[in-house]
């Protein structure tokens, strides 16, 4: 389920975002490759990093994600 909780300690805020990206991607039946292509990336690895909490998207990419979902 979509996680609306905002957590600021440690890396928890990243994990909320990571979980939400994964949840919405699966809800809309999008692959990581599809999202990467729509956002202008050459491969799915960036999306994979967002979903695992290793990195986070820029504000510009978050806007593009919002348009997809």
C-alpha positions in Angstrom: 0.0 0.0 0.0 1.1 3.6 -0.6 3.1 4.9 2.4 2.2 8.5 3.3 4.3 8.5 6.4 7.3 10.9 6.3 10.3 9.7 8.3 13.4 11.8 8.6 15.7 9.8 10.8 18.6 8.1 9.0 17.7 6.7 5.6 14.1 6.0 6.4 12.7 8.8 4.2 14.5 7.3 1.3 12.9 3.9 2.0 9.4 5.4 2.1 10.0 7.0 -1.3 11.6 3.7 -2.6 8.6 1.7 -1.4 6.1 4.1 -2.9 7.9 4.1 -6.3 7.9 0.3 -6.3 4.3 0.1 -5.2 3.0 2.5 -7.9 5.1 0.9 -10.6 3.6 -2.5 -9.8 0.1 -1.0 -9.4 0.3 0.4 -12.9 2.0 -2.7 -14.2 5.0 -0.8 -15.4 8.4 -2.4 -15.7 11.6 -0.7 -14.5 12.7 -0.6 -18.2 9.4 1.2 -19.2 9.9 3.9 -16.5 13.6 4.3 -17.4 12.7 4.8 -21.0 9.9 7.4 -20.2 12.3 9.3 -18.0 15.1 9.3 -20.6 17.4 6.7 -19.0 19.2 4.1 -21.1 18.6 1.2 -18.7 16.6 0.2 -15.6 19.5 0.4 -13.2 18.6 3.9 -12.0 15.0 2.9 -11.3 16.3 -0.2 -9.5 18.5 2.1 -7.3 15.6 4.3 -6.4 13.5 1.3 -5.4 16.2 -0.2 -3.3 16.9 3.2 -1.5 20.5 3.4 -2.8 19.7 6.8 -4.5 16.8 9.1 -5.0 15.4 10.9 -8.1 15.9 14.6 -8.6 13.0 17.0 -8.2 12.6 17.2 -12.0 12.5 13.4 -12.3 10.0 13.2 -9.4 7.7 15.5 -11.4 8.0 13.2 -14.4 7.2 10.2 -12.2 4.1 12.0 -10.9 2.9 12.5 -14.5 3.4 8.7 -15.2 1.4 7.7 -12.1 
